[in-house]
Amino acid sequence: MQRILGIDPGSRKTGFGIIEIINHKPHYVASGVIKLEALELAQRLEQIFTDLQTIIKQYQPNSVAIEQVFMSNNPNSALKLGQARGAALTAVAIHHLPIAEYAARKIKQVVVGYGQAEKVQIQMMVMSLLKLNKKPQADAADALATALCHFHSGG
């Protein structure tokens, strides 16, 4: 059995999504968003680290896929995103899980078929591919898309 944890890192919201591969097909296991808005940066990083450790222990993925940092026009935002990503990577590394990194454009291309897809398009495609009854939250959908990208990329 293969279980993939997808992570959409963010300094205000970090999405996670878990899929399981059964008979060469992806199936939804769980998803959600670690919400961090009301905390100071150091507390947010600790929360990402702690919550992802709990998720890893609970769902026991075999591998992890994470979105790469994209360069934004705001260096301060990019730095905070990199720190959030670092907290997530550290939580994964402690469990000695293999980590694959994907650019946002690649994830969108693989899952939606268009590298500049909007969040709503990603949500709808994730809903369709995983046969979900309702649209997942945007950050959770991005994390599920990251996990699906890893699966479709042979991860």
C-alpha positions in Angstrom: 0.0 0.0 0.0 1.2 3.5 -0.9 0.1 6.5 1.1 1.2 10.0 0.0 1.1 13.2 2.1 0.9 16.3 0.0 1.8 19.6 1.6 0.9 23.2 0.5 3.1 25.3 2.8 2.1 28.7 3.9 3.0 31.1 6.7 -0.7 31.8 7.4 -2.3 28.6 6.2 -0.7 25.2 5.5 -2.7 22.7 3.5 -2.3 19.0 3.8 -3.8 16.1 1.9 -3.4 12.4 2.1 -4.2 9.9 -0.7 -3.8 6.2 -0.8 -3.0 4.2 -3.9 -5.2 1.1 -4.3 -5.0 -1.0 -7.5 -3.0 1.8 -9.2 -5.8 4.4 -8.5 -5.7 7.3 -6.0 -8.2 7.4 -3.2 -8.9 10.2 -0.7 -7.9 9.6 2.9 -7.9 13.0 4.6 -7.2 16.7 4.1 -7.3 19.9 6.0 -5.7 23.3 6.7 -3.4 24.2 9.6 -4.6 27.8 10.3 -2.0 30.1 11.7 -3.2 33.7 11.3 -3.5 34.8 14.9 0.0 33.6 15.9 3.5 35.3 15.8 5.9 33.9 13.2 7.9 31.7 15.6 4.6 30.2 17.0 3.3 29.6 13.5 6.4 27.7 12.5 6.2 25.6 15.7 2.5 24.9 15.0 3.3 23.7 11.4 6.0 21.4 12.7 3.8 20.0 15.6 0.7 19.6 13.5 2.5 17.8 10.7 4.2 15.5 13.1 0.7 14.6 14.5 -0.6 14.1 10.9 2.3 11.9 10.0 1.9 9.7 13.1 -1.8 9.4 12.6 -1.9 8.6 8.8 1.6 7.0 8.4 2.4 8.1 4.8 5.1 6.3 2.8 6.2 9.4 1.0 5.7 13.2 1.0 5.2 15.7 -1.8 5.6 19.4 -1.2 5.2 22.5 -3.3 8.4 24.4 -4.0 8.7 28.1 -3.0 7.9 30.4 -5.9 9.6 33.8 -6.1 7.1 36.6 -5.4 7.4 40.3 -5.8 7.5 40.7 -2.0 10.8 39.3 -0.6 9.4 39.4 3.0 6.5 37.1 1.9 8.9 34.7 0.1 11.1 34.5 3.2 8.2 33.7 5.5 7.0 31.1 3.0 10.4 29.6 2.9 10.5 29.4 6.7 7.1 27.7 6.8 8.3 25.2 4.2 11.4 24.6 6.3 9.3 23.8 9.3 7.2 21.3 7.2 10.3 19.7 5.7 11.9 19.3 9.2 8.7 17.6 10.5 8.9 15.2 7.6 12.7 14.6 7.8 12.4 13.5 11.4 10.3 10.6 10.3 12.8 9.7 7.5 10.2 9.9 4.8 11.2 10.4 1.2 10.4 13.9 0.0 9.6 15.1 -3.5 9.4 18.7 -4.4 7.2 20.1 -7.3 6.8 23.6 -8.8 3.3 25.0 -8.6 3.2 25.2 -12.4 4.1 21.5 -12.7 1.4 20.5 -10.1 -1.2 22.5 -12.1 -0.1 21.0 -15.4 -0.2 17.4 -14.2 -3.6 17.7 -12.3 -5.5 20.2 -14.3 -3.7 20.1 -17.7 -2.9 23.8 -17.6 0.1 25.3 -15.7 -1.6 28.5 -14.8 -4.9 27.0 -13.5 -6.8 29.0 -10.9 -7.6 27.7 -7.4 -11.2 26.9 -8.3 -10.1 24.8 -11.2 -7.7 22.9 -9.0 -10.5 22.3 -6.4 -12.9 21.1 -9.1 -10.3 18.7 -10.6 -9.3 17.3 -7.3 -12.9 16.8 -6.4 -13.4 14.9 -9.7 -10.2 12.8 -9.6 -10.8 11.7 -6.0 -14.6 11.4 -6.4 -15.3 13.8 -3.5 -18.9 14.9 -2.6 -17.9 18.4 -1.9 -15.2 20.9 -2.8 -12.2 20.8 -0.5 -10.9 24.1 1.0 -8.5 25.8 -1.4 -5.3 25.1 0.5 -6.3 21.5 1.2 -7.1 21.0 -2.5 -3.6 22.4 -3.4 -2.1 19.8 -1.0 -4.2 17.0 -2.5 -3.1 18.2 -6.0 0.5 18.0 -4.9 0.0 14.4 -3.7 -1.8 13.6 -7.0 1.1 15.1 -9.0 3.6 12.9 -7.1 1.5 9.8 -7.9 1.1 10.7 -11.6 4.9 11.5 -11.8 5.7 8.0 -10.7 6.5 8.9 -7.1 
